Amino acid sequence: MSNTPQIKIPATYMRGGTSKGVFFRLQDLPEAAQKPGEARNKLLMRVIGSPDPYQKQIDGMGGASSSTSKTVILAEPTQPDHDVDYLFGQVGIDKPFVDWSGNCGNLTAAVGAFAINGGFVAKDRIPENGTCTVRIWQANIKKTIVAKVPITNGEVQETGDFELDGVTFPAAEVQVEFMDPADGEGAMFPTGNLVDELEVPGIGTLQATMINAGIPTIFINAEDIGYKGTELQDDINSDPEALVRFETIRAHGAVKMGLIRHVEEASARQHTPKVAFVAKPQEYLSSSGKSIGVKDVDVLVRALSMGKLHHAMMGTAAVAIATAAAIPGTLVNEAAGGGDRTSVTFGHPSGTLQVGAEAKEVNGQWTATKAIMSRSARVLMEGWVRVPGDSF
């Protein structure tokens, strides 16, 4: 009988927003995994329990959904006037890959708390009571994010009465500000258009707003693909043909956005771009049974992540929604009633979320200066995660 001893790696399991992930300090990783490459990817996949053909991640820390198949590595800041570098890895569930192409906005709320607890924030910047401003360098997309973490008696406050649809229990509110949130170094609208004609073989030509803000996102009208915008997870995820259609739309949109050269490459880049569909406000029951009225929201949005309809909304996609809503002429703005706006309340499968954004047009090009949302975060478990010593 073969026997390979397990190794112990310091780790923290955290919820941030409507996501969960395994958090590491870079210096705590095995030496081979402290730099990007195959060893790091294999280690993180084994931690999460991937690839798993059963799509359950039973032998790992993952929860068999895009919201829970996540890893975070924090390191000393590489940029001046920042407290920490934040690197996010989206782990495939049934396929062997770690996607490093984008950020996770939900887990950003937890990054602030972890940075404080992990010793990345200078003690003289942590008040005895009040708010600690954590300056985060998002290493995937090379952008600054500011997390405002509540502090009570010198420690991160995690409990409170802030309620977030998609999260069962209330917690302390963490405000997250995404500075200059256009993803990467390209234009916010990579095609130069607020609305494009997206040709998708077998589906047709769809109107689409394709935006790089928070995370690259393709917005289409719900009615153009036969939906109302009030759908819940099972309405989409129980329909294999629908999932194939959405992936086809996503792949062709990714090519048009310049993120990949050929549609075949999309299967290896599942984290980005996202695809979402929008509709004007309608009444519906959320997944918790909460009634959402027409006057409760400005617009309805449903988004897919890693090939499945998300149970609520990805934080980075919420930034894309708010930014697109702030720009007259986009599909999101039009579904929200048009006009100028600096915030939007949108309906998602679990309820509603309000997000603020500031955008301006300079020399014919739209730019976003800031997007703001409130999330919450909590440590679920801390100690060590174990993996077989020969797994990376």
N, C-alpha and C positions, 0 to 999 in steps of 0.2 A: 504493500500500500504506500503510495507516494505521500509525502508530507512536506508542505511548505509553510513555515510559521507565518502568522500574520504580523504586520507591523502596525504600530499606533501612530496616528498623526493628529496633533492638536487641531480641533475644529469646533465650530459653533453652528448649530442648526437654527435658522431664524426665519420668521415670517416678516415679510415686508410688503405692505399693501395687500394685494390678493395673490401674492406668490410666496413660495418657500424655497430656500436654498441652503446649501452647505457652504459656510464661510471659512476661509483660510487666511492666515497671514503668510505672505510669500516666504519669509524666513523659516516658517515651520514645515514647509513642504520638504520631502526628500530632495537631496541635491539635484538628482537627475530631472526632477519636475520643476525646479526653480526657474527654468528657462523654457520658452515656448518650444513646442515640438511634440514628437510622438510619445515620449515618456509622460509628459504632462497630460496629454489627451487620454492616454490609456489609464492613467491613475484616476482621473476625474470620472471617466466612464465606469470604472470598477467601483468607485465610491457610490455613484448613483445607481448602479445595477444595470448597466447597459453594455452592449446591445442585448435586448431581451425579446426573442421572437414571440413570447407570450404577451408582451406589452403590459406587464404588471410591475416590473422592477422589484420583484419580491426579494432578490438577493442584494439589496442596496438601499440607499437612502431616498431614492426617487419615489414619487407618488403616482407614476404612470400618467402624467398629464404635462402639457407644456408649462403649466404654472408651477410645477413642483420638480421638474427635471433640470435644475439650475445649480450653478456653482459660481462662487465669487472668490477672487483673490485680491487681497489688499496689500499694498506695499508702500514704502516710504515715497513721498512725493518727488516726482521728477521735474515738476514745474514750480517756479517761484510763487510765493503767496498762496500755496495750497497745503492742505494738511495730509492728504493721502491720495494715492493712485488706486483707482477702482477698475478692475478687469473682470468682465462678465463672460461666462461660458455657458451657452445653451446646449445641453447634452441631448443627443438623439435618444429616442426610447427604444425603437426596434432596429435602428441602424447604427453602425459604429462611427460616430463623428461627434465632435464638439464644434459648434458654430460660434466663431468669435466675431461675427460681422456686425453686431449691434449691441445696444445697451438694454438693460432691464430697468425700466423706470420704477416699477413697484419696489424692487429690492433696494433701490437707491435710498429709500427711507430707512432701511435697516443698515445700510453702509454707514450712515452718520453715527448711529448708536455703536456699531461695531468699532468704528474708528476711535471713538472716545474710550470704550472699554479696552480696546487693544493697544492703547498707549500711543496712538498716532497724533493725538491732539495735545498740545502743550497744556500742562495743568493750570498755568496761569490764565488760560483762555476759557476754562470751565468754571462757571459761576457756582456759588453754593446753592443758589436758587435763581431760576430764570431760564434763559435760553442760550444754548451753545451753538454758535454758527460754525458748521463744518464745511470747509472748502474742499470740494472733491474734484479731482481730475479724472474724468471718464476716459480711460485709456483706449477703449474700443473705438470711440468716435472722436477722441481728442477734443473734448468740450468740458467746460466748467459747469458743475452743478453745486448748488448751495443747499445744504440741509440744515434746518433750524430745529434742533433737538431740545425738548424740554428737560430741565435738570431740577431735581428736588433733593435737598440735603447732600449736594455734591455728586449725586449719581443720576444716571439716565433714568428718567421717568418713563415707564412702559404702560402702566395702567391708567385709565381715565375714562371719560364719558364720550369720546369722539367715536361716532358710528360711521362705518364705511360699508356701503352695500357690497356684498360679496364676501364679507368677513363676519363671522357669527357673533363675536363678542366685541364690546367697545374697548377702546384703548386710548393712549395718549396721542394727541395730534402732532404730526411732524409735517411742517411745511417744506416743500421741495421746490426750488427755483432752478429751472433749466435755462442757463444763460446762452444766448446765441444758439438756439436749439436746432438749427439746420444741421442735418446729419452729415458728418464728414466735411470735405472741403469743396464739394460740388455745389451747383446752384440749387436753391430750394425747390425750384420747379425744373428738373433736369431736361425736359423737352422744350422749355421756354413758354409753355402754354399752361393756363389755369385749367383748361379742359381739353382733353385729347380724344380722338377717335381711335380706340384700341381694337384692332382686328384680332379676333381669337378664332382660329380654325375650329369648325364644328359647333361654335356657339354664336358667332356673328360679330358685328361691330358695336362696341359698347362705348358710351361716354365715360370718361375716367379722369379724375383728378389725381395726378401722381406727384407726391410731395415728399421732400426730404426734410422732415422736422420731427425731432424726437427719435423717429425711426422711419426709414423709407416705407411709405404706405400708398396703396392703390385704393382709391375710393370709387365705388360705382353706385348707381342708383338701384335700390332694392327692386323697384317695379320692373326694371329692365331685365332682371334675371328671374322674375316670377315670384318675388317675395314681398312681404309687407313691411319688414323692418321690426316686427314685434316677435320674431322667432326666438325660441329658447334653444338650449344646447341640443336636446334630443331631436328637434325638428330638422337639424342639419346633420348632426353627427351620426344619426341612425340611417342616413341615406348615402350609401357609398357612391352613387352616381353624382350626387351633389358635391361631395368632397372632391371627386375627380375634376368636376367642372371648375370648382374654385381653384384647385391647384393649376389647372391649365391656364386660367385667367392670370393667376399669380406669376406663372413662368413667363408668359408673353409680356406681361407688364414689366417684369424684371429686365427683360431684353430691351424694351422701349426706354426704360429708365437708365440704361447703360450699366446696370449692376452685374449683368452676365452677358456673354456674347451669344450663347445658344441656349434654347429652352431646356436642353438636356442637363445643363449645369445647375438648374434650379433644385434638383434633388439633393445636391450637396450643400445647398445654401437655404435651409429651411427656415431659419430665424428671420431672414430679411429677403425681400420686402414682405410686409403684411398686406393682406387684402381685406377690405371692409366694405359693407354696403350700408347706405344711408336712406332715410325716409323722413317725411314730415311727421310731426307728433301725432300719435294715436294712442288710445287707451289699450293697456295690456296688463296682464298679471305677471309679475316677475317670478323667477324660479323659487323664491321663498313664499310666494303667495301674496306679496305686497302689491296693492293696486297702484299703477302708475297712470295718472290722468294726462289729458292733452295739455293742460296748463302747467304740469309739473316739469316739462322739458321743452327745450327749443328744437331738438332734433333727435331722431332715433339712429343708433349706430350699432351694428353687429360686426365683430372682427374675428378673423381666423388666425390662429397661432399654431405653428407646427402641424398644419394640416387639419386642425379641428376648430370648431367654433369655441371661442373663449367663454368661460362661465361668467365673466364680468367684462373687464377691459384692461388690456395691458397699459401700464403707466406711460410708456413711450408712445403708444398709439393714441392715448389721451392727449398728449402734447401735439401730435399730428392733427387730431380733431380740432383742438382749440385754435391752432395756427391757421388751418384751412378755413375754419369758421370766421376768423378775423379778416379774411381777404375776400372782398366782394367778387363774385363771379365763379368761385369754386363750387363744386357739387355740394359740399358740406354747408357752405354759406347759403346757397340757394334753398337747400332743404330746411335750413334754420330760419328761413324767411327773408334772407338777403339783408343788405345794408351793412353799416359799420358796427362792429361789436368788439369789446375787449374781454368778454367772457362768454362761455356757453355752458348750458346744462344739458347733458345728453342722457338718453335712456339706453341702458344696456340690459342683458339678460337678467342680471341680479338686482337691478334698480337704477339709480341715477348717480351722476357725478358732475360736479361743477369744476371747470378748469378755466383759468385765465390765460390770455396770450396777448402780446403786443407785436404788431407787424407794421411795416412801413415800406413804401415803394420809393426806391432811390435809383434814378437814371433808368427807369423802366424795369428794374429788377426788384422783386419783393424779397424782403429779409425779415426775419423774426428776431426781436431783441431779447425777449424773455417769455417763458411760460411758467405758470405757477399752479400747483395743486397741493392738496392736503392728503396725506397718507398716515399710516400708523405702522408700528413695528414692534416686535417682541422676540426675545430670546426664548426658544422652545427647549433647547438642550445644549449643553456645552461639556466639553471634555476631550475625547479622542474618537476618531473614526478609524475603523480597522479594515485593512485590505490584505489579501494574500501577498506575500513579499515578492512573488514572481509575476505580478499582474501588470507591471509597467516597465 
